[in-house]
């Protein structure tokens, strides 16, 4: 829970190794834990620019989008995630749940 110390370290890592996708992903996770979703999304986008098949970053993005009420976008990202990692149970469950919620919203 020493978020500020962790953030300082991860800031240094992304400065020293800007092409290391996992550093950006870890910082995105930390921003998420700090409930700074905009910064988390920015770091996820950087992660995906470096490693488009990073299914953990995609799952994180989908989760944030759903949490901030962008369910359609979240569903699209979950589908993208499952194209990379079809066996991801949390993604499968999220797609079923979101499909039902979005279908119900259309009625």
N, C-alpha and C positions, 0 to 999 in steps of 0.2 A: 504493500500500500504506500510505498514511498514514490508516488507518482512523479514528483518534480525531479528527484534524483534520476529516476529511470528515463524521464524525458530528456534530461541533460545528456545522458549517455547515448541515447538513441539519436539525438540531434548530432552528436559528434560522429557517430557511425555513418549516418547518411551524408555528412560532409566529406568524411574520409573515403567512403565507398559508395558513391552515388549510383553506381550501376548494380548494386547488390539488392536485388528485389526483396529478399527476406528482411532486410533492415527496414525498408519502407513498410512492409507488412507488419512487423513487430511494433513500429511506431503507430501505425493505424490502429492496432489492437489496443495500445496504451491510450490513444486519444478516445477510442470507444469506451474504455473503462472509466475515463475521466468525463464521459458524456459530452465530448466535443465532437459531434457527428460530422460537422463540416470539415474539420481537419482530418478526421478519420477517412472520410470519403476521398479527400484530396490525396492522402497517402495511399489509399487503395488504388486510385487511378494511376498513380506513379508505379505502384507494384505491377499492375496489369500492363502498363506500357512496357515494362521491362520483361515481364513473364506473363503473357496473355493466358496461359493455361494454369495459373495459380488458383486452384479451386477453393482454397481456404480464403483467399482474398475475395473471390466472387461470392462465396457464402456469406462472408462478413458484410459485403455490400448489400446483398439481398436482405439480410437481417436488419441492417440499418434502414434501408428503404421501407421495409414493412413497418418498422418501429415509428418512422416519421410520417406514416400514412400514405406512402406512395406504393400501394399494393400492386398495381399493374406493372410498374417498373420492377418491383421486387420479383414478381412472377416471371417476368422476362429474364431476369438475372439468374433465377433458380433454374430455368430451362437451359440457359447457357452453361451453368455449373454442371448440370447432369449430362450435357453432351461431352464433357471432359471426364467426369467421374460418375458414371451411371448408377453405381451401387451405393451412392451416398444416401443413407436412410433419412437423414434430416432434410435433405433436399426433396426427396420423394414425398415425405410427409408434408412439407411446406407447400409443395405444388398442389397436392390434393386439398389442403386446407384453403389455400388462396383461390383455387378454382371455384370451390364451393362458395366462399365469401363473395367473390366477384360476381358469380352467377346470381346469388341471392340479392346483390345490390342492384342488378339489372331488372329484377322483377317489379 
